[in-house]
Amino acid sequence: MTNSSQRFGLFDRIRQWFVKTPDRALDQAYEAALKIRQLEDVYFEGEPIAPGTGYSPSAYQLLEKDLKKYLSVIRRRMAKFRASSDTLPTADSPQLSTPLPDDVPLNQINGPAIFLRKLQLIDDVLLRYPQDGGIALKASQRSPGTSVAALSVADRPPALSPAAEDTPNQALSARSSVLPRSILRTVDRIKQDLDPDAEVEVVRNFRSSKTQTTVAITFVLQLIIVPLLAQYLSKNFVVAPIVEYARDTTQAEVFLNVAMEEDALHELQQYEERFRFEVLIGKAPDLSEVEIENKVRQKAFQIEEEYRARSADAVENVFADVIAVLAFSLLLTSRKDQVATLKSFIDEIVYGLSDSAKAFIIILLTDTFVGFHSPHGWEVLLEGVADHLGLPANRNFIFLFIATFPVILDTVFKYWIFRYLNRISPSAVATYKTMNE
């Protein structure tokens, strides 16, 4: 009985996965269309991606590569969507009589409206790049009164709308009365697999992806190694000699702040008390009071030298860290092509994650930086930074920072989830809310 129930559960999961194929393919095409829109908004002020817009040939080549990649994803996923929607019903039937405003978020409209909104965005993106093909019609082939969403919905049933009769899908529509369209699309997919140029395209895409990965990883290593190397070399060979010479010639103070002086006094007091205790219990040789004072005086000179070195090291850290920050900023400003490649690489990794993985990462980051136990981490971090730069650890400032900055950061996280993540991946937001509860 148990084996039978397990087998039934496995078949039910397989059936559910198969039934959700149209919606899954549409969501993937929609996310790729959003990425193209993001490229247009960030780099081309909302205009189509085209050469001669102020970018160098190398920079435009990287952007064009991302464009072709996302267009290829849209074409493949929409072909899969159309083929599967002929035999499988979609989760939301697009039956709307009135158009939707463009400024309504996806989480405030119902299922059919979400379906039409996704199709509308995909068609709008593909209409900007007709030379790359796609499921949408060219602007010159659209009838004046036909909306983009209507064209998208008209592409789903076997009979195409009158505005689409002149498109290359006409032959396929004409054959649908003889054979099911799913069989014809399967045949077309087999033809594409048997195309002699298909292997060349796969190899070209693989090489492009390999190049992008290599450039991104190399640039990440440069962002880590170059600032650290600049900080180390400048501190030991440039800043340290200058600081030591300046402190020796000006007879600088041993302690940079009162906190360092209190630490030194506390350390000397502990040494004296420990030494006297060892003399009393016989663990140390019995010494006179003068000899004990000499021992304490020697320890005081040793502590003075240690804190003089610590003060010089803190001053050196300030200048060396400034040089490291300048090196990091110079890398970002002078390597814009690598920055764009790295951003595309990170986006590809992030958007390739499952919804549960995205929700897990968001919860991990929020709980680490703005969670219930995060104040202790911020306190340790701020005290470490103050000690590194030779600054006094001001408790009032630390407590004020902990009381305000995590709250601001939590607000930014929530705003980003509501405005950005909720638009590009509503399912990830739903998973995040479920896991967070």
C-alpha positions in Angstrom: 0.0 0.0 0.0 2.9 2.3 0.8 4.6 1.7 -2.5 1.4 2.3 -4.3 0.9 5.7 -2.6 4.5 6.7 -3.2 4.2 5.8 -6.9 1.0 7.7 -7.1 2.7 10.7 -5.4 5.5 10.6 -7.9 3.2 10.4 -10.9 1.2 13.3 -9.5 4.4 15.5 -9.1 5.4 14.6 -12.7 1.9 15.5 -13.9 2.0 18.8 -12.0 5.4 19.7 -13.5 4.2 18.8 -17.0 0.9 20.8 -16.6 2.8 23.9 -15.5 5.1 23.9 -18.5 3.3 26.7 -20.4 3.3 29.0 -17.3 6.9 28.2 -16.5 8.1 28.9 -20.1 6.1 32.2 -20.1 7.7 33.3 -16.8 11.2 32.6 -18.1 10.5 34.6 -21.3 9.1 37.4 -19.2 12.2 37.6 -17.0 14.4 37.7 -20.1 12.3 40.6 -21.5 12.6 42.4 -18.2 16.4 42.1 -18.4 16.3 43.7 -21.9 14.2 46.5 -20.6 16.7 47.0 -17.8 19.6 47.2 -20.3 17.6 49.8 -22.3 16.8 51.9 -19.2 20.3 51.8 -17.7 22.5 52.3 -20.8 20.3 53.7 -23.5 17.7 55.9 -21.6 14.8 53.6 -22.6 15.7 53.5 -26.3 16.4 50.3 -28.2 20.0 49.0 -28.0 21.8 50.2 -31.1 25.3 51.2 -32.1 26.4 54.8 -32.3 24.9 55.8 -28.9 28.1 57.0 -27.2 29.6 53.7 -26.2 32.8 52.3 -27.5 32.7 49.3 -29.9 33.9 46.9 -27.1 31.2 48.1 -24.7 28.5 47.9 -27.3 29.6 44.4 -28.2 29.1 43.3 -24.6 25.7 44.9 -24.5 24.7 43.4 -27.8 25.9 40.0 -26.6 23.6 40.2 -23.6 20.7 41.4 -25.9 21.2 38.4 -28.2 21.3 36.0 -25.2 18.0 37.3 -23.7 16.3 37.4 -27.1 17.4 33.8 -27.7 15.9 32.9 -24.3 12.6 34.6 -25.2 12.4 32.9 -28.6 13.0 29.4 -27.1 10.7 29.9 -24.2 7.9 31.3 -26.2 8.2 28.5 -28.7 7.9 26.1 -25.9 5.0 28.1 -24.5 3.1 28.0 -27.7 3.8 24.3 -28.3 2.7 23.3 -24.8 -0.3 25.7 -24.6 -1.8 23.9 -27.6 -2.2 20.7 -25.5 -2.1 22.1 -22.0 -4.2 24.9 -20.5 -2.4 27.8 -18.9 -3.1 28.6 -15.2 -4.7 32.0 -16.1 -7.1 32.3 -19.0 -6.6 35.8 -20.6 -10.2 37.0 -20.7 -10.2 40.7 -20.2 -12.4 43.3 -21.8 -10.6 46.5 -20.8 -6.9 47.3 -21.0 -4.8 47.7 -17.8 -2.9 50.8 -16.9 0.9 50.3 -17.2 1.6 51.6 -13.7 -0.3 48.9 -11.9 2.1 46.5 -10.1 1.8 42.8 -10.7 0.9 42.0 -7.1 -2.2 44.2 -7.4 -3.9 42.6 -10.4 -5.5 39.3 -10.9 -4.2 36.2 -12.7 -5.5 36.9 -16.2 -4.2 40.4 -16.1 -0.7 39.1 -15.1 -0.9 36.8 -18.0 -1.7 39.6 -20.5 0.9 41.9 -18.9 3.7 39.4 -19.4 2.7 38.8 -23.0 2.4 42.5 -23.6 5.9 43.2 -22.3 7.4 40.3 -24.3 5.8 41.5 -27.5 6.9 45.1 -26.9 10.5 44.0 -26.5 10.5 41.8 -29.5 8.9 44.5 -31.7 11.9 46.7 -31.0 14.2 44.1 -32.6 12.3 42.5 -35.5 15.5 41.4 -37.2 16.0 38.9 -34.5 12.7 37.3 -35.1 10.3 36.2 -32.3 6.6 35.5 -31.7 5.6 39.1 -32.0 4.6 40.9 -35.2 6.6 43.7 -36.8 5.3 47.2 -36.3 4.5 47.5 -40.0 2.3 44.4 -39.9 0.1 45.4 -37.0 -3.3 46.7 -37.7 -4.0 50.2 -36.3 -6.5 49.1 -33.8 -4.8 46.0 -32.6 -3.1 46.1 -29.2 0.1 44.2 -28.4 -1.7 42.1 -25.8 -4.4 41.1 -28.3 -1.7 40.0 -30.7 -0.1 37.9 -28.0 -3.4 36.3 -27.1 -4.4 35.8 -30.7 -1.2 33.7 -31.2 -2.4 31.1 -28.7 -5.4 29.5 -30.4 -5.1 27.6 -33.7 -6.6 30.4 -35.8 -4.5 33.5 -36.0 -6.0 37.0 -36.0 -6.4 38.7 -39.4 -3.5 41.1 -38.6 -1.2 38.1 -38.4 -2.2 36.4 -41.7 0.9 37.8 -43.5 3.4 36.6 -41.0 5.6 33.5 -41.4 3.2 31.6 -39.1 0.6 31.6 -41.9 1.8 28.3 -43.3 1.8 26.7 -39.9 -1.7 28.0 -39.3 -2.9 26.6 -42.7 -1.5 23.2 -41.9 -3.2 23.1 -38.4 -6.4 21.9 -40.0 -4.7 18.8 -41.2 -2.4 17.9 -38.3 -2.3 19.1 -34.7 0.0 22.1 -34.3 1.9 20.3 -31.4 3.1 17.6 -33.9 4.1 20.2 -36.5 6.0 22.2 -33.9 7.8 19.0 -32.8 8.8 18.4 -36.4 10.0 22.0 -36.6 12.1 21.6 -33.5 13.6 18.4 -34.8 14.5 20.3 -38.0 16.2 22.9 -35.9 18.2 20.2 -34.1 19.2 18.7 -37.4 20.2 22.1 -38.8 24.0 21.9 -39.7 24.4 25.4 -38.3 22.9 24.5 -35.0 26.2 23.1 -33.7 28.1 26.2 -34.7 25.5 28.3 -32.8 25.9 26.2 -29.7 29.7 26.4 -29.9 29.5 30.2 -30.4 27.2 30.6 -27.4 29.4 28.4 -25.3 32.5 30.4 -26.2 30.7 33.6 -25.4 29.6 32.3 -22.0 33.1 31.1 -21.3 34.6 34.4 -22.2 32.1 36.2 -20.0 32.8 33.9 -17.0 36.6 34.3 -17.4 36.4 38.1 -17.6 34.0 38.3 -14.7 36.1 36.1 -12.4 39.3 37.8 -13.4 37.9 41.2 -12.6 36.6 40.0 -9.2 40.1 38.8 -8.4 41.5 42.2 -9.5 39.0 44.0 -7.3 40.2 42.0 -4.3 43.9 41.7 -4.9 44.8 45.1 -6.3 43.4 47.2 -3.3 45.0 44.8 -0.8 48.3 44.9 -2.7 48.2 48.7 -2.9 47.4 48.9 0.8 50.3 46.6 1.8 52.9 48.1 -0.5 52.1 51.7 0.1 52.0 51.2 3.9 55.3 49.4 4.1 57.4 51.2 1.5 55.9 54.7 1.3 53.7 55.7 4.2 55.6 53.9 7.1 59.0 55.6 6.5 57.3 59.0 6.2 55.2 58.6 9.4 58.2 57.3 11.4 60.4 60.2 10.3 57.6 62.7 11.0 56.9 61.3 14.5 60.6 61.1 15.4 61.3 64.7 14.3 58.2 66.2 15.9 58.3 64.2 19.2 54.7 63.0 18.7 52.6 61.8 21.6 52.8 58.1 22.4 49.0 57.7 22.6 46.6 58.9 19.9 43.6 59.1 22.2 42.6 58.7 25.8 41.3 55.2 25.3 44.8 53.9 24.3 46.3 55.6 27.4 43.7 54.0 29.7 44.5 50.6 28.1 48.2 51.0 28.7 47.7 52.1 32.3 45.4 49.1 32.9 47.9 46.7 31.4 50.7 48.1 33.6 48.5 47.9 36.7 47.7 44.3 36.0 51.4 43.5 35.5 52.4 45.1 38.8 49.6 43.3 40.8 50.4 40.0 39.2 54.1 40.4 39.9 53.5 41.3 43.6 51.1 38.3 43.9 53.8 35.9 42.6 56.3 37.3 45.0 54.0 36.8 47.9 53.1 33.2 47.1 56.8 32.4 46.5 56.4 31.8 42.8 58.9 34.7 42.0 62.1 35.5 43.9 61.7 37.6 47.0 62.6 41.1 46.0 62.8 44.4 47.7 60.4 47.3 47.0 63.1 49.1 45.0 63.7 46.0 42.8 59.9 45.6 42.3 59.7 49.3 41.2 62.6 48.7 38.7 60.7 45.8 37.3 57.6 47.8 36.9 59.5 50.7 35.4 61.0 48.3 32.7 57.6 47.1 31.9 56.3 50.6 31.6 59.1 51.4 29.0 58.1 48.3 27.1 54.4 49.2 27.1 55.4 52.7 25.9 57.3 51.3 22.9 54.4 49.0 22.1 51.8 51.8 22.1 54.1 54.1 20.2 54.3 51.4 17.5 50.5 50.9 17.6 49.9 54.7 17.2 52.3 54.9 14.3 50.6 51.8 12.7 47.1 53.4 13.1 48.3 56.6 11.3 49.9 54.4 8.6 46.6 52.5 8.2 44.7 55.7 7.5 46.8 56.8 4.6 47.3 53.2 3.3 43.5 52.6 3.4 42.9 55.8 1.4 45.3 54.6 -1.2 43.5 51.3 -1.4 40.1 52.9 -1.8 41.5 55.1 -4.6 42.9 52.0 -6.3 39.5 50.3 -6.0 37.7 53.3 -7.4 40.2 53.6 -10.2 39.5 50.0 -11.2 35.8 50.6 -11.3 36.0 53.8 -13.3 38.6 52.7 -15.8 37.2 49.2 -16.5 33.6 50.0 -17.4 33.5 47.1 -19.9 34.5 44.6 -17.2 32.1 46.1 -14.8 29.2 45.6 -17.3 30.4 42.0 -17.9 30.6 41.3 -14.1 27.1 42.8 -13.6 25.7 40.6 -16.4 27.5 37.6 -14.9 26.0 38.2 -11.5 22.6 38.8 -12.9 22.7 35.5 -14.8 23.7 33.6 -11.7 21.1 35.3 -9.5 18.2 34.9 -11.9 19.3 31.4 -12.6 18.6 30.4 -9.0 15.3 28.8 -8.0 12.7 30.8 -6.1 13.6 29.0 -2.8 17.3 29.8 -3.3 16.5 33.5 -3.9 14.3 33.6 -0.8 17.0 31.8 1.2 19.7 34.4 0.2 17.4 37.3 1.0 16.5 35.9 4.4 20.2 35.2 5.1 21.3 38.8 4.2 18.4 40.5 6.1 18.9 38.4 9.3 22.6 39.0 9.2 22.6 42.7 8.8 19.2 43.8 10.2 18.1 40.8 12.2 17.6 40.4 15.9 21.2 39.5 16.7 22.8 41.9 14.2 23.5 44.7 16.7 26.3 42.6 18.3 27.9 42.1 15.0 27.7 45.8 14.1 29.2 46.7 17.5 32.2 44.4 17.0 32.7 45.7 13.5 32.7 49.4 14.5 35.0 48.8 17.4 37.4 46.9 15.1 37.4 49.7 12.5 38.0 52.3 15.2 40.9 50.4 16.6 42.3 49.9 13.1 42.3 53.6 12.4 43.4 54.6 15.9 40.1 56.3 16.8 38.5 56.1 20.2 35.5 53.7 20.3 32.7 56.2 21.1 30.0 54.1 22.7 27.3 56.8 22.2 28.1 56.9 18.5 28.1 53.1 18.2 24.7 52.8 19.9 23.3 55.6 17.8 24.6 53.9 14.6 23.1 50.6 15.6 19.8 52.2 16.4 19.5 53.9 13.0 21.5 52.3 10.3 20.0 48.7 10.4 16.5 50.3 10.4 17.3 52.3 7.3 18.9 49.2 5.7 15.8 47.1 6.5 13.6 49.7 4.9 15.8 49.7 1.8 15.5 45.9 1.6 11.8 46.0 1.9 11.5 48.7 -0.7 13.7 46.8 -3.1 11.6 43.7 -2.7 8.4 45.6 -3.2 9.4 47.7 -6.2 12.0 45.6 -8.0 11.9 41.9 -7.0 8.1 41.9 -7.0 8.1 43.1 -10.6 10.7 40.7 -12.0 10.0 37.6 -10.0 6.7 37.6 -8.1 7.0 33.9 -7.4 10.3 34.5 -5.5 8.6 37.1 -3.4 5.8 34.7 -2.5 8.3 32.0 -1.6 10.2 34.6 0.5 7.1 35.6 2.4 6.2 31.9 3.0 9.7 31.1 4.3 9.9 34.2 6.4 6.6 33.4 8.1 
